[in-house]
Amino acid sequence: MPGLYIGTSGWSYPKGEGTWDGTFYPPKLADKDKLSFYAQYFNTVEINSSFYRPPNQYAARAWAGKVPEDFRFTAKLWQKFTHPKMFEAATGQSWRVQDEDFEVFVEGVGPLAEAGRLGPLLAQFPTSFRPDAGTLEYLEDLIRRMRGAGFPLA
């Protein structure tokens, strides 16, 4: 396992002139082949889509099968965990985190962990996040839950 991981915040980007297609990826490379191609040049990647919704466990299993053994995925935590106001505005759902929310997220990244391809999870908070008794208690709970599931946080 390498000591240094280098990658980008995703492997799937909009198409068109000046994008990754034809710049990094060969011009006619099928979307389904992009992760395998990417993994020839980098040894880690952030799953940015996990910010908007928990990963799909079947997709995660497929991703794990497209990369070498020493490759690691870093999943950004779901916005419900880190950006509650943004989550509520985007979905119309309550931002209050429930046990089931953790279970759904853990289930989604589980196949990556089982395959030994999951690196630390990325907890990115908004600039409005301030240290006070409530937020520190929430952070402690978040860390406890993720570590309890075997996932380190970054």
LINQUI-V469180 format. One record per backbone hydrogen bond with DSSP energy under -1.0 kcal/mol. NH is the residue of the N-H (numbers start at 1). CO is the residue of the C=O. E is the energy in kcal/mol with one decimal. If there is no record, write none. Layout:
# LINQUI-V469180
{{NH:CO:E} {NH:CO:E}}
This chain:
# LINQUI-V469180
{{10:8:-1.4} {19:16:-1.8} {22:25:-2.7} {23:20:-1.0} {24:20:-2.3} {25:20:-2.4} {29:26:-1.9} {33:30:-1.8} {34:31:-1.4} {37:33:-2.0} {38:34:-3.0} {39:35:-2.4} {40:37:-1.6} {41:38:-2.1} {42:38:-1.7} {43:6:-1.6} {45:72:-1.4} {46:8:-2.4} {47:74:-3.2} {48:46:-1.1} {51:48:-2.0} {52:49:-1.1} {53:49:-1.5} {60:56:-2.7} {61:57:-2.0} {62:58:-1.9} {63:59:-2.8} {64:60:-2.3} {65:61:-1.3} {66:63:-1.8} {71:68:-1.7} {72:43:-2.1} {73:117:-3.4} {74:45:-2.6} {76:47:-2.0} {77:122:-3.2} {79:51:-3.3} {81:78:-2.2} {83:79:-3.1} {87:83:-2.5} {88:84:-2.5} {89:85:-2.3} {90:86:-2.4} {91:87:-2.3} {92:88:-2.5} {102:98:-1.2} {103:99:-2.1} {104:100:-2.5} {105:101:-2.0} {106:102:-3.0} {107:103:-2.4} {108:104:-1.8} {109:105:-2.0} {110:106:-1.4} {113:109:-1.7} {114:110:-3.0} {115:111:-1.6} {116:113:-1.6} {117:112:-3.0} {119:73:-3.5} {121:152:-3.2} {122:75:-2.5} {129:126:-1.8} {136:132:-2.7} {137:133:-1.9} {138:134:-2.1} {139:135:-2.8} {140:136:-2.3} {141:137:-2.1} {142:138:-2.8} {143:139:-2.9} {144:140:-2.4} {145:141:-2.7} {146:142:-2.6} {147:143:-2.8} {148:144:-2.4} {149:145:-1.3} {150:147:-1.5} {151:146:-3.1} {154:121:-3.5}}
